[in-house]
Amino acid sequence: MTIRGRHLLGIEHLGPDEINSILDLADDYARLNRSRSKRSTALASLTQINMFFENSTRTQASFEIAGKRLGADVMNMSMQASSIKKGETLVDTALTLNAMHPDLLIVRHPHSGAVDLLAQKVNCAVLNAGDGKHEHPTQALLDALTIRRAKGRLHRLNIAICGDISHSRVARSNIMLLGKMENRIRLIGPPTLMPSQISEFGVEVYDDMNEGLKDVDVVMMLRLQKERMDGGFIPSEREFYHRYGLDAEKLALAKDDAIVMHPGPMNRGVEIDGTLADDINRSVIQEQVEMGVAVRMAAMDLLARNLKNSRAETGVMV
């Protein structure tokens, strides 16, 4: 099980073999997480720093749990109270942290490309926990693992991604990953929430849920990214739910065994009916949260192996 490169900044540069390596190892960690001990020594003696410039619940918590279960020394930096607020640049922050010799840096940032810039300035492994509207690779990987476990495969499925496509880094990463694994992808949403370059994505586009959901295997709902909107993209939340919110009536158009997904946080009654979100026979939303820890354990484990090998080759003590 290997992945190439020192960092995990996005899905774009991962091949199908690397995706499968991460998912296979994550399956092992999913079993470990359901055991009594829940402990590994894969990151023993390594230091993990979590830098979240945007608010986060699921992602930050799962990276912290993942690191601790792997035996790392985990530090959560409060970026709201950091020197960034005093005018320090991201590059200077990176250089300061680099001088402390961390091994793994987990970064979420509101600006696309910021994590890549930071990765160029440090000597450790960097994992992108979401940068602007660009990418969220571990979310796509945990979604892929959830689908594979629920459907028994991760290829030749009909997958609908619905809602605010334009502002969603989750959508972007999922489109790339699911496309690499030979799935048929449908994007469903109002034209105002579709990217302008949508024709380059290699997907089918619908502005009608009734058409787009016909015979799909997976329905992935997305949150309205209001914090990234600078205009009137929808008439109202009520109208959006009427046309694009997932309820039992719309889900009936999909296959009988179609699963329902949502990366969270959910706006119940806006993107999805609350009863449907809690339906254990159709919804795998809680499984997504569980698989998030396993996938992040796998990604950090594989990057740590690369880091140790690189340091061994250059004679740096591990």
Secondary structure, 3 states (H helix, E strand, C coil): CCCCCCCECCCCCCCHHHHHHHHHHHHHHHHHHCCCCCCCCCCCCCEEEEEECCCCCHHHHHHHHHHHHCCCEEEEECHHHCHHHHCCCHHHHHHHHHCCCCCEEEEEECCCCHHHHHHCCCCCEEEEEEECCCECHHHHHHHHHHHHHHHCCCCCCEEEEECCCCCCHHHHHHHHHHHHCCCEEEEECCHHHCCCCHHHCCCEEECCHHHHCCCCCEEEECCCCHHHCCCCCCCCHHHHHHHHCECHHHHCCCCCCCEEECCCCCCECCCECHHHHCCCCCECHHHHHHHHHHHHHHHHHHHHHHHHHHHHHHCCCC
